[in-house]
Amino acid sequence: MLALVRAASSLILLSLLALPLAGCRSTPPSAAVDQQQQTAQLDAARRDLGKIPPPSKNLYMAVTDMNAWENPSLTVQENMISLHVLMPDANTSDLGKGTMLRPEAARKQILNIDPKNLAEALNAVPKEAWPYGRVVAIEEAHDAPAVARAQLRRNIEKAIDTLQSVGVVADEWSDNRPVGVR
């Protein structure tokens, strides 16, 4: 009987010692699932964006004004990123191009996205909207207060890291002029 009590007490003691070890994790389960989903999104974006030709430096380096930029561009803000996309002209003839019948502004789309979804959003941009190849212009929001500049810079660095991880070149702009390594 005494041996049975000792065996039961040592079994209880072992289970109590093992309980905290079994419940410990370095990341919560939801964070691990989020990380797996984000990795899967990056892999899918990298694979799909790989179908777009590599950037053509002689095309995008010739652009000196942000208004003339035809590839997708990003405006980084404190809590979101604005993705600017110029959709290709469906009419291939030169007749009426740029006039009131076919204005360029009608083909521009601005999407506000969460920075976490940058790769997925770029993946959704049609291949025809990348005339310079896999390169985007990236800039800070112009109307941001001075106290937010540090956060904006961190957000730009995160966005550039995401772009590099999916194989897209970031061409940095400031005050409507290119400033990054070109």
Buried (B, 14 or more C-beta within 10 A) or exposed (E): EEEEEEEEEEEEEEEEEEEEEEEEEEEEEEEEEEEEEBEEBBEBBBEBBEEBEEBBBEBBBEBEEBEEBBBBBBBBBEEBBBBBBBBBBEEEEEEEEEEEEBEEEEBEEEBEBEBBBBBBBBBBBEEEBBEBBBBBBBBBBEEBEEEBEEBBEEBBEBBBEBBEBBBBBBBBBEEEEBEBEE
